[in-house]
Amino acid sequence: MSRHLPIRPLGLAAGITAGVLALSGCTAGTDDAPEGAGDPKTLVVSTFPFGVEQLQEAVIDPFTEATGIEVEIATGSNADRLSQLQLAGGVDPGVDVMLMSDFYAALGQEDDLFQQVDADAVPALAEIADFAREDAYFGPAYSYQLNGTLYRTDELSAEEASSWDLYGNEAYAGQLALPNISVTAGQLAVSGVAATYGDGPYDADTAFATMGDWAPNILQFYSSSTEVTNLLTQGEIVAADALNGFATSLVAAGEPIAWVAPSSGAYMATNRAMIPTGAANVDAAHQFIDYLLGVEAQTASAALVGDLPVNPGAEIPAEITAVVGDIAVDPVAAGFETLDPTELIPTRNEWVERFAREVTAQ
């Protein structure tokens, strides 16, 4: 049975290695500290370096209008922003809310870079889906991403694309792509293969052996959304394991491309709202997170940013349902699961090294 916020600390191996922090996850960029950093009257929200204007319109401006709290935005990659918190050493880091991927949120928790979100100060927690308030994290999920297969509809059926067996099919040798383990979809794919062919999502031996066998069929182990979408639109590949968000603009543009959930081994990643240790504006931070999780902000984020909402009361735009269908209503009921960071973080460096040696080098 799921347990929810208030959340308990992770029992992970101590420390974050430099090698792990060097991985950028699903984003890349340079920290851009706003002028308001350190100003106790200004809430500083740190986020990914893309979709900033949309976030401003969907969430930031309406939040300021509703509360009177001014907000400045800082941007950067997951790894760069964690480094910023490490350098602060628990003293005011100039950031009050950090929006980041779940894996890096867990890394930061292990290094005491985040504090527990106070459930009593965030009433909207009672409204969101259970998976968004699981107790492995100090802060709730505000959006999520589904892993599946992006494919050309003029080459494959949805049934063919939904099977992991596709990547081992020699009929499509040189026409397939898989994500590198360093990106969000990469870990989800490894766990999907492990669960489908092995003893569960953390059966790395089976996953790497299977994917190593597939490697001769794989044209590219990609590291960015641009790489894989270009390969698809140019007809160089017929399918690739990818996050659902990669498909939104392609489907809307009428490209002969669709996205389908895997028939087994379906996993999702979440983006979390975290409060850094030493943040100067903790009360305002809680107000922002509460607003972010509410129906109004969740609906606007889905429409303008393209985020899958964690609040079941939010409206899901046609552009998203055109890609994922009814999965967005309840991803857990549709068979998607989240991964346990306590299983992933202690083995991360080892898995990255093994993936390079046993999969991409084949």
MIMIVEX-71712 format. One record per residue (C-alpha): residue number from 1; residue in three letters; x, y, z negated. Coordinates in steps of 0.25 Angstrom, whole numbers, plus 5000, padded with zeros to 4 digits. Example, Ala and Ser with C-alpha at 12.3 -4.5 7.8 and 13.67 -1.06 7.14 Angstrom:
2
+-----+---------+------+------+------+
! num ! residuo !    x !    y !    z !
+-----+---------+------+------+------+
!   1 !     ALA ! 5049 ! 4982 ! 4969 !
!   2 !     SER ! 5055 ! 4996 ! 4971 !
+-----+---------+------+------+------+
This chain:
362
+-----+---------+------+------+------+
! num ! residuo !    x !    y !    z !
+-----+---------+------+------+------+
!   1 !     MET ! 5000 ! 5000 ! 5000 !
!   2 !     SER ! 5005 ! 5014 ! 5004 !
!   3 !     ARG ! 5010 ! 5023 ! 4993 !
!   4 !     HIS ! 5009 ! 5038 ! 4995 !
!   5 !     LEU ! 5015 ! 5051 ! 4990 !
!   6 !     PRO ! 5020 ! 5054 ! 4980 !
!   7 !     ILE ! 5031 ! 5046 ! 4986 !
!   8 !     ARG ! 5042 ! 5038 ! 4979 !
!   9 !     PRO ! 5057 ! 5040 ! 4983 !
!  10 !     LEU ! 5063 ! 5031 ! 4993 !
!  11 !     GLY ! 5072 ! 5020 ! 4987 !
!  12 !     LEU ! 5082 ! 5021 ! 4999 !
!  13 !     ALA ! 5097 ! 5020 ! 4999 !
!  14 !     ALA ! 5104 ! 5032 ! 4995 !
!  15 !     GLY ! 5109 ! 5043 ! 5004 !
!  16 !     ILE ! 5108 ! 5047 ! 5018 !
!  17 !     THR ! 5120 ! 5044 ! 5027 !
!  18 !     ALA ! 5125 ! 5054 ! 5038 !
!  19 !     GLY ! 5123 ! 5044 ! 5049 !
!  20 !     VAL ! 5108 ! 5043 ! 5046 !
!  21 !     LEU ! 5106 ! 5058 ! 5045 !
!  22 !     ALA ! 5113 ! 5059 ! 5059 !
!  23 !     LEU ! 5100 ! 5052 ! 5065 !
!  24 !     SER ! 5090 ! 5063 ! 5069 !
!  25 !     GLY ! 5078 ! 5054 ! 5069 !
!  26 !     CYS ! 5068 ! 5059 ! 5079 !
!  27 !     THR ! 5073 ! 5074 ! 5080 !
!  28 !     ALA ! 5085 ! 5082 ! 5082 !
!  29 !     GLY ! 5089 ! 5096 ! 5079 !
!  30 !     THR ! 5096 ! 5106 ! 5070 !
!  31 !     ASP ! 5090 ! 5112 ! 5057 !
!  32 !     ASP ! 5084 ! 5126 ! 5059 !
!  33 !     ALA ! 5083 ! 5132 ! 5046 !
!  34 !     PRO ! 5072 ! 5143 ! 5046 !
!  35 !     GLU ! 5073 ! 5157 ! 5041 !
!  36 !     GLY ! 5064 ! 5154 ! 5029 !
!  37 !     ALA ! 5073 ! 5143 ! 5024 !
!  38 !     GLY ! 5075 ! 5145 ! 5009 !
!  39 !     ASP ! 5064 ! 5155 ! 5008 !
!  40 !     PRO ! 5054 ! 5150 ! 4997 !
!  41 !     LYS ! 5043 ! 5158 ! 5003 !
!  42 !     THR ! 5044 ! 5150 ! 5016 !
!  43 !     LEU ! 5042 ! 5135 ! 5018 !
!  44 !     VAL ! 5052 ! 5129 ! 5027 !
!  45 !     VAL ! 5048 ! 5117 ! 5035 !
!  46 !     SER ! 5058 ! 5108 ! 5042 !
!  47 !     THR ! 5054 ! 5100 ! 5054 !
!  48 !     PHE ! 5058 ! 5093 ! 5067 !
!  49 !     PRO ! 5064 ! 5102 ! 5078 !
!  50 !     PHE ! 5053 ! 5100 ! 5088 !
!  51 !     GLY ! 5038 ! 5104 ! 5087 !
!  52 !     VAL ! 5041 ! 5116 ! 5078 !
!  53 !     GLU ! 5032 ! 5125 ! 5085 !
!  54 !     GLN ! 5021 ! 5115 ! 5085 !
!  55 !     LEU ! 5023 ! 5113 ! 5070 !
!  56 !     GLN ! 5022 ! 5127 ! 5068 !
!  57 !     GLU ! 5009 ! 5129 ! 5075 !
!  58 !     ALA ! 5003 ! 5116 ! 5069 !
!  59 !     VAL ! 5007 ! 5117 ! 5054 !
!  60 !     ILE ! 5016 ! 5128 ! 5050 !
!  61 !     ASP ! 5008 ! 5140 ! 5054 !
!  62 !     PRO ! 4995 ! 5134 ! 5049 !
!  63 !     PHE ! 5002 ! 5130 ! 5036 !
!  64 !     THR ! 5007 ! 5145 ! 5034 !
!  65 !     GLU ! 4993 ! 5150 ! 5038 !
!  66 !     ALA ! 4986 ! 5141 ! 5028 !
!  67 !     THR ! 4996 ! 5143 ! 5016 !
!  68 !     GLY ! 5004 ! 5156 ! 5019 !
!  69 !     ILE ! 5017 ! 5148 ! 5018 !
!  70 !     GLU ! 5027 ! 5152 ! 5028 !
!  71 !     VAL ! 5035 ! 5141 ! 5035 !
!  72 !     GLU ! 5048 ! 5141 ! 5042 !
!  73 !     ILE ! 5052 ! 5129 ! 5050 !
!  74 !     ALA ! 5066 ! 5122 ! 5051 !
!  75 !     THR ! 5069 ! 5111 ! 5061 !
!  76 !     GLY ! 5079 ! 5100 ! 5063 !
!  77 !     SER ! 5082 ! 5085 ! 5064 !
!  78 !     ASN ! 5078 ! 5076 ! 5053 !
!  79 !     ALA ! 5093 ! 5073 ! 5050 !
!  80 !     ASP ! 5097 ! 5088 ! 5051 !
!  81 !     ARG ! 5086 ! 5092 ! 5041 !
!  82 !     LEU ! 5090 ! 5081 ! 5031 !
!  83 !     SER ! 5104 ! 5086 ! 5032 !
!  84 !     GLN ! 5099 ! 5100 ! 5028 !
!  85 !     LEU ! 5092 ! 5095 ! 5016 !
!  86 !     GLN ! 5105 ! 5087 ! 5012 !
!  87 !     LEU ! 5113 ! 5100 ! 5013 !
!  88 !     ALA ! 5103 ! 5107 ! 5004 !
!  89 !     GLY ! 5106 ! 5097 ! 4993 !
!  90 !     GLY ! 5092 ! 5098 ! 4986 !
!  91 !     VAL ! 5092 ! 5113 ! 4986 !
!  92 !     ASP ! 5082 ! 5121 ! 4994 !
!  93 !     PRO ! 5085 ! 5116 ! 5008 !
!  94 !     GLY ! 5077 ! 5127 ! 5015 !
!  95 !     VAL ! 5067 ! 5117 ! 5019 !
!  96 !     ASP ! 5054 ! 5114 ! 5012 !
!  97 !     VAL ! 5047 ! 5104 ! 5021 !
!  98 !     MET ! 5054 ! 5095 ! 5030 !
!  99 !     LEU ! 5047 ! 5087 ! 5041 !
! 100 !     MET ! 5055 ! 5075 ! 5045 !
! 101 !     SER ! 5054 ! 5061 ! 5050 !
! 102 !     ASP ! 5052 ! 5050 ! 5039 !
! 103 !     PHE ! 5065 ! 5043 ! 5040 !
! 104 !     TYR ! 5073 ! 5056 ! 5037 !
! 105 !     ALA ! 5063 ! 5060 ! 5026 !
! 106 !     ALA ! 5067 ! 5047 ! 5020 !
! 107 !     LEU ! 5081 ! 5050 ! 5021 !
! 108 !     GLY ! 5080 ! 5063 ! 5015 !
! 109 !     GLN ! 5072 ! 5057 ! 5003 !
! 110 !     GLU ! 5084 ! 5048 ! 5001 !
! 111 !     ASP ! 5093 ! 5059 ! 5000 !
! 112 !     ASP ! 5084 ! 5067 ! 4991 !
! 113 !     LEU ! 5081 ! 5078 ! 5001 !
! 114 !     PHE ! 5066 ! 5078 ! 5000 !
! 115 !     GLN ! 5057 ! 5079 ! 4988 !
! 116 !     GLN ! 5044 ! 5072 ! 4985 !
! 117 !     VAL ! 5031 ! 5078 ! 4991 !
! 118 !     ASP ! 5021 ! 5081 ! 4980 !
! 119 !     ALA ! 5009 ! 5074 ! 4984 !
! 120 !     ASP ! 5000 ! 5082 ! 4975 !
! 121 !     ALA ! 5005 ! 5095 ! 4983 !
! 122 !     VAL ! 5001 ! 5089 ! 4997 !
! 123 !     PRO ! 4986 ! 5085 ! 4996 !
! 124 !     ALA ! 4986 ! 5082 ! 5011 !
! 125 !     LEU ! 4994 ! 5069 ! 5008 !
! 126 !     ALA ! 4981 ! 5063 ! 5004 !
! 127 !     GLU ! 4976 ! 5065 ! 5018 !
! 128 !     ILE ! 4987 ! 5058 ! 5026 !
! 129 !     ALA ! 4990 ! 5044 ! 5031 !
! 130 !     ASP ! 4996 ! 5034 ! 5021 !
! 131 !     PHE ! 5009 ! 5032 ! 5029 !
! 132 !     ALA ! 5011 ! 5047 ! 5028 !
! 133 !     ARG ! 5012 ! 5047 ! 5013 !
! 134 !     GLU ! 5020 ! 5034 ! 5011 !
! 135 !     ASP ! 5029 ! 5035 ! 4999 !
! 136 !     ALA ! 5042 ! 5033 ! 5006 !
! 137 !     TYR ! 5043 ! 5048 ! 5008 !
! 138 !     PHE ! 5043 ! 5060 ! 5000 !
! 139 !     GLY ! 5035 ! 5067 ! 5010 !
! 140 !     PRO ! 5023 ! 5064 ! 5019 !
! 141 !     ALA ! 5022 ! 5061 ! 5033 !
! 142 !     TYR ! 5016 ! 5072 ! 5042 !
! 143 !     SER ! 5017 ! 5065 ! 5055 !
! 144 !     TYR ! 5021 ! 5052 ! 5061 !
! 145 !     GLN ! 5026 ! 5045 ! 5074 !
! 146 !     LEU ! 5023 ! 5032 ! 5080 !
! 147 !     ASN ! 5033 ! 5023 ! 5087 !
! 148 !     GLY ! 5028 ! 5015 ! 5099 !
! 149 !     THR ! 5031 ! 5014 ! 5114 !
! 150 !     LEU ! 5031 ! 5025 ! 5124 !
! 151 !     TYR ! 5029 ! 5019 ! 5138 !
! 152 !     ARG ! 5025 ! 5022 ! 5152 !
! 153 !     THR ! 5011 ! 5018 ! 5155 !
! 154 !     ASP ! 5014 ! 5015 ! 5170 !
! 155 !     GLU ! 5024 ! 5005 ! 5166 !
! 156 !     LEU ! 5019 ! 4998 ! 5153 !
! 157 !     SER ! 5006 ! 4995 ! 5146 !
! 158 !     ALA ! 5003 ! 4999 ! 5132 !
! 159 !     GLU ! 5003 ! 4985 ! 5128 !
! 160 !     GLU ! 5017 ! 4983 ! 5134 !
! 161 !     ALA ! 5023 ! 4995 ! 5128 !
! 162 !     SER ! 5018 ! 4992 ! 5114 !
! 163 !     SER ! 5026 ! 4979 ! 5113 !
! 164 !     TRP ! 5040 ! 4980 ! 5108 !
! 165 !     ASP ! 5043 ! 4969 ! 5117 !
! 166 !     LEU ! 5043 ! 4979 ! 5128 !
! 167 !     TYR ! 5057 ! 4983 ! 5125 !
! 168 !     GLY ! 5062 ! 4969 ! 5127 !
! 169 !     ASN ! 5055 ! 4967 ! 5140 !
! 170 !     GLU ! 5066 ! 4966 ! 5151 !
! 171 !     ALA ! 5056 ! 4970 ! 5161 !
! 172 !     TYR ! 5058 ! 4985 ! 5156 !
! 173 !     ALA ! 5073 ! 4984 ! 5154 !
! 174 !     GLY ! 5079 ! 4998 ! 5155 !
! 175 !     GLN ! 5065 ! 5005 ! 5154 !
! 176 !     LEU ! 5063 ! 5005 ! 5139 !
! 177 !     ALA ! 5068 ! 5014 ! 5128 !
! 178 !     LEU ! 5069 ! 5013 ! 5113 !
! 179 !     PRO ! 5072 ! 5024 ! 5103 !
! 180 !     ASN ! 5086 ! 5024 ! 5096 !
! 181 !     ILE ! 5084 ! 5021 ! 5081 !
! 182 !     SER ! 5089 ! 5035 ! 5077 !
! 183 !     VAL ! 5076 ! 5041 ! 5081 !
! 184 !     THR ! 5062 ! 5039 ! 5074 !
! 185 !     ALA ! 5057 ! 5029 ! 5085 !
! 186 !     GLY ! 5069 ! 5021 ! 5084 !
! 187 !     GLN ! 5067 ! 5016 ! 5070 !
! 188 !     LEU ! 5052 ! 5014 ! 5072 !
! 189 !     ALA ! 5056 ! 5006 ! 5084 !
! 190 !     VAL ! 5066 ! 4997 ! 5077 !
! 191 !     SER ! 5056 ! 4994 ! 5066 !
! 192 !     GLY ! 5045 ! 4991 ! 5076 !
! 193 !     VAL ! 5054 ! 4981 ! 5083 !
! 194 !     ALA ! 5059 ! 4975 ! 5069 !
! 195 !     ALA ! 5044 ! 4974 ! 5065 !
! 196 !     THR ! 5040 ! 4968 ! 5078 !
! 197 !     TYR ! 5051 ! 4957 ! 5080 !
! 198 !     GLY ! 5057 ! 4956 ! 5066 !
! 199 !     ASP ! 5053 ! 4956 ! 5051 !
! 200 !     GLY ! 5048 ! 4970 ! 5050 !
! 201 !     PRO ! 5052 ! 4985 ! 5053 !
! 202 !     TYR ! 5065 ! 4984 ! 5046 !
! 203 !     ASP ! 5070 ! 4971 ! 5053 !
! 204 !     ALA ! 5082 ! 4978 ! 5059 !
! 205 !     ASP ! 5089 ! 4965 ! 5064 !
! 206 !     THR ! 5077 ! 4961 ! 5072 !
! 207 !     ALA ! 5074 ! 4975 ! 5078 !
! 208 !     PHE ! 5089 ! 4978 ! 5082 !
! 209 !     ALA ! 5090 ! 4964 ! 5088 !
! 210 !     THR ! 5077 ! 4966 ! 5096 !
! 211 !     MET ! 5080 ! 4980 ! 5101 !
! 212 !     GLY ! 5094 ! 4975 ! 5104 !
! 213 !     ASP ! 5088 ! 4965 ! 5113 !
! 214 !     TRP ! 5080 ! 4976 ! 5120 !
! 215 !     ALA ! 5091 ! 4985 ! 5122 !
! 216 !     PRO ! 5095 ! 4981 ! 5136 !
! 217 !     ASN ! 5080 ! 4985 ! 5140 !
! 218 !     ILE ! 5081 ! 4999 ! 5134 !
! 219 !     LEU ! 5085 ! 5010 ! 5143 !
! 220 !     GLN ! 5087 ! 5020 ! 5131 !
! 221 !     PHE ! 5087 ! 5021 ! 5116 !
! 222 !     TYR ! 5082 ! 5035 ! 5115 !
! 223 !     SER ! 5084 ! 5045 ! 5104 !
! 224 !     SER ! 5074 ! 5056 ! 5108 !
! 225 !     SER ! 5060 ! 5058 ! 5113 !
! 226 !     THR ! 5065 ! 5065 ! 5126 !
! 227 !     GLU ! 5074 ! 5053 ! 5130 !
! 228 !     VAL ! 5063 ! 5043 ! 5130 !
! 229 !     THR ! 5052 ! 5052 ! 5135 !
! 230 !     ASN ! 5061 ! 5056 ! 5147 !
! 231 !     LEU ! 5064 ! 5041 ! 5150 !
! 232 !     LEU ! 5049 ! 5038 ! 5150 !
! 233 !     THR ! 5044 ! 5049 ! 5158 !
! 234 !     GLN ! 5055 ! 5047 ! 5168 !
! 235 !     GLY ! 5051 ! 5032 ! 5170 !
! 236 !     GLU ! 5065 ! 5027 ! 5165 !
! 237 !     ILE ! 5058 ! 5019 ! 5154 !
! 238 !     VAL ! 5044 ! 5013 ! 5152 !
! 239 !     ALA ! 5044 ! 5013 ! 5137 !
! 240 !     ALA ! 5051 ! 5017 ! 5124 !
! 241 !     ASP ! 5048 ! 5015 ! 5110 !
! 242 !     ALA ! 5045 ! 5030 ! 5105 !
! 243 !     LEU ! 5037 ! 5038 ! 5095 !
! 244 !     ASN ! 5022 ! 5042 ! 5099 !
! 245 !     GLY ! 5026 ! 5057 ! 5100 !
! 246 !     PHE ! 5035 ! 5055 ! 5112 !
! 247 !     ALA ! 5023 ! 5051 ! 5120 !
! 248 !     THR ! 5013 ! 5063 ! 5117 !
! 249 !     SER ! 5018 ! 5073 ! 5128 !
! 250 !     LEU ! 5020 ! 5062 ! 5138 !
! 251 !     VAL ! 5006 ! 5056 ! 5137 !
! 252 !     ALA ! 5000 ! 5071 ! 5136 !
! 253 !     ALA ! 5008 ! 5074 ! 5149 !
! 254 !     GLY ! 5002 ! 5062 ! 5156 !
! 255 !     GLU ! 5015 ! 5054 ! 5158 !
! 256 !     PRO ! 5012 ! 5039 ! 5160 !
! 257 !     ILE ! 5017 ! 5036 ! 5146 !
! 258 !     ALA ! 5011 ! 5031 ! 5133 !
! 259 !     TRP ! 5014 ! 5027 ! 5119 !
! 260 !     VAL ! 5010 ! 5014 ! 5112 !
! 261 !     ALA ! 5012 ! 5009 ! 5098 !
! 262 !     PRO ! 5019 ! 4996 ! 5097 !
! 263 !     SER ! 5011 ! 4984 ! 5095 !
! 264 !     SER ! 5020 ! 4980 ! 5083 !
! 265 !     GLY ! 5030 ! 4987 ! 5075 !
! 266 !     ALA ! 5023 ! 5001 ! 5075 !
! 267 !     TYR ! 5030 ! 5011 ! 5066 !
! 268 !     MET ! 5029 ! 5026 ! 5064 !
! 269 !     ALA ! 5038 ! 5037 ! 5058 !
! 270 !     THR ! 5033 ! 5049 ! 5050 !
! 271 !     ASN ! 5037 ! 5063 ! 5049 !
! 272 !     ARG ! 5037 ! 5068 ! 5034 !
! 273 !     ALA ! 5035 ! 5081 ! 5027 !
! 274 !     MET ! 5046 ! 5082 ! 5016 !
! 275 !     ILE ! 5050 ! 5092 ! 5006 !
! 276 !     PRO ! 5065 ! 5094 ! 5004 !
! 277 !     THR ! 5072 ! 5093 ! 4991 !
! 278 !     GLY ! 5074 ! 5107 ! 4986 !
! 279 !     ALA ! 5063 ! 5113 ! 4995 !
! 280 !     ALA ! 5060 ! 5128 ! 4991 !
! 281 !     ASN ! 5045 ! 5127 ! 4994 !
! 282 !     VAL ! 5040 ! 5114 ! 4989 !
! 283 !     ASP ! 5026 ! 5119 ! 4986 !
! 284 !     ALA ! 5024 ! 5125 ! 5000 !
! 285 !     ALA ! 5031 ! 5112 ! 5006 !
! 286 !     HIS ! 5020 ! 5104 ! 5000 !
! 287 !     GLN ! 5009 ! 5114 ! 5005 !
! 288 !     PHE ! 5015 ! 5112 ! 5019 !
! 289 !     ILE ! 5016 ! 5097 ! 5019 !
! 290 !     ASP ! 5001 ! 5097 ! 5014 !
! 291 !     TYR ! 4997 ! 5106 ! 5026 !
! 292 !     LEU ! 5005 ! 5097 ! 5035 !
! 293 !     LEU ! 4998 ! 5085 ! 5031 !
! 294 !     GLY ! 4984 ! 5091 ! 5032 !
! 295 !     VAL ! 4974 ! 5089 ! 5043 !
! 296 !     GLU ! 4976 ! 5102 ! 5050 !
! 297 !     ALA ! 4991 ! 5102 ! 5051 !
! 298 !     GLN ! 4991 ! 5087 ! 5055 !
! 299 !     THR ! 4981 ! 5090 ! 5066 !
! 300 !     ALA ! 4989 ! 5102 ! 5071 !
! 301 !     SER ! 5002 ! 5094 ! 5070 !
! 302 !     ALA ! 4996 ! 5083 ! 5078 !
! 303 !     ALA ! 4991 ! 5092 ! 5089 !
! 304 !     LEU ! 5003 ! 5102 ! 5090 !
! 305 !     VAL ! 5015 ! 5094 ! 5085 !
! 306 !     GLY ! 5010 ! 5080 ! 5090 !
! 307 !     ASP ! 5012 ! 5074 ! 5076 !
! 308 !     LEU ! 5004 ! 5062 ! 5072 !
! 309 !     PRO ! 4996 ! 5066 ! 5060 !
! 310 !     VAL ! 4997 ! 5059 ! 5046 !
! 311 !     ASN ! 4983 ! 5065 ! 5042 !
! 312 !     PRO ! 4972 ! 5056 ! 5047 !
! 313 !     GLY ! 4963 ! 5069 ! 5047 !
! 314 !     ALA ! 4971 ! 5075 ! 5058 !
! 315 !     GLU ! 4967 ! 5076 ! 5072 !
! 316 !     ILE ! 4976 ! 5069 ! 5082 !
! 317 !     PRO ! 4977 ! 5076 ! 5096 !
! 318 !     ALA ! 4974 ! 5069 ! 5109 !
! 319 !     GLU ! 4989 ! 5070 ! 5113 !
! 320 !     ILE ! 4993 ! 5061 ! 5101 !
! 321 !     THR ! 4981 ! 5051 ! 5103 !
! 322 !     ALA ! 4985 ! 5050 ! 5117 !
! 323 !     VAL ! 4998 ! 5043 ! 5113 !
! 324 !     VAL ! 4995 ! 5036 ! 5100 !
! 325 !     GLY ! 4980 ! 5034 ! 5101 !
! 326 !     ASP ! 4973 ! 5030 ! 5087 !
! 327 !     ILE ! 4986 ! 5027 ! 5081 !
! 328 !     ALA ! 4987 ! 5041 ! 5076 !
! 329 !     VAL ! 4974 ! 5040 ! 5068 !
! 330 !     ASP ! 4981 ! 5029 ! 5059 !
! 331 !     PRO ! 4995 ! 5024 ! 5063 !
! 332 !     VAL ! 4995 ! 5014 ! 5052 !
! 333 !     ALA ! 4982 ! 5007 ! 5056 !
! 334 !     ALA ! 4988 ! 5007 ! 5070 !
! 335 !     GLY ! 5000 ! 4999 ! 5065 !
! 336 !     PHE ! 5010 ! 5009 ! 5063 !
! 337 !     GLU ! 5019 ! 5009 ! 5050 !
! 338 !     THR ! 5030 ! 5018 ! 5044 !
! 339 !     LEU ! 5044 ! 5013 ! 5041 !
! 340 !     ASP ! 5049 ! 5012 ! 5027 !
! 341 !     PRO ! 5061 ! 5022 ! 5025 !
! 342 !     THR ! 5067 ! 5014 ! 5014 !
! 343 !     GLU ! 5069 ! 5003 ! 5024 !
! 344 !     LEU ! 5075 ! 5011 ! 5035 !
! 345 !     ILE ! 5084 ! 5022 ! 5028 !
! 346 !     PRO ! 5094 ! 5012 ! 5021 !
! 347 !     THR ! 5096 ! 5005 ! 5035 !
! 348 !     ARG ! 5096 ! 5017 ! 5044 !
! 349 !     ASN ! 5111 ! 5018 ! 5047 !
! 350 !     GLU ! 5112 ! 5003 ! 5049 !
! 351 !     TRP ! 5100 ! 5002 ! 5058 !
! 352 !     VAL ! 5105 ! 5014 ! 5067 !
! 353 !     GLU ! 5119 ! 5007 ! 5068 !
! 354 !     ARG ! 5113 ! 4994 ! 5071 !
! 355 !     PHE ! 5103 ! 5000 ! 5082 !
! 356 !     ALA ! 5115 ! 5006 ! 5089 !
! 357 !     ARG ! 5123 ! 4993 ! 5089 !
! 358 !     GLU ! 5112 ! 4982 ! 5090 !
! 359 !     VAL ! 5102 ! 4990 ! 5099 !
! 360 !     THR ! 5107 ! 5001 ! 5107 !
! 361 !     ALA ! 5120 ! 4995 ! 5110 !
! 362 !     GLN ! 5114 ! 4983 ! 5116 !
+-----+---------+------+------+------+
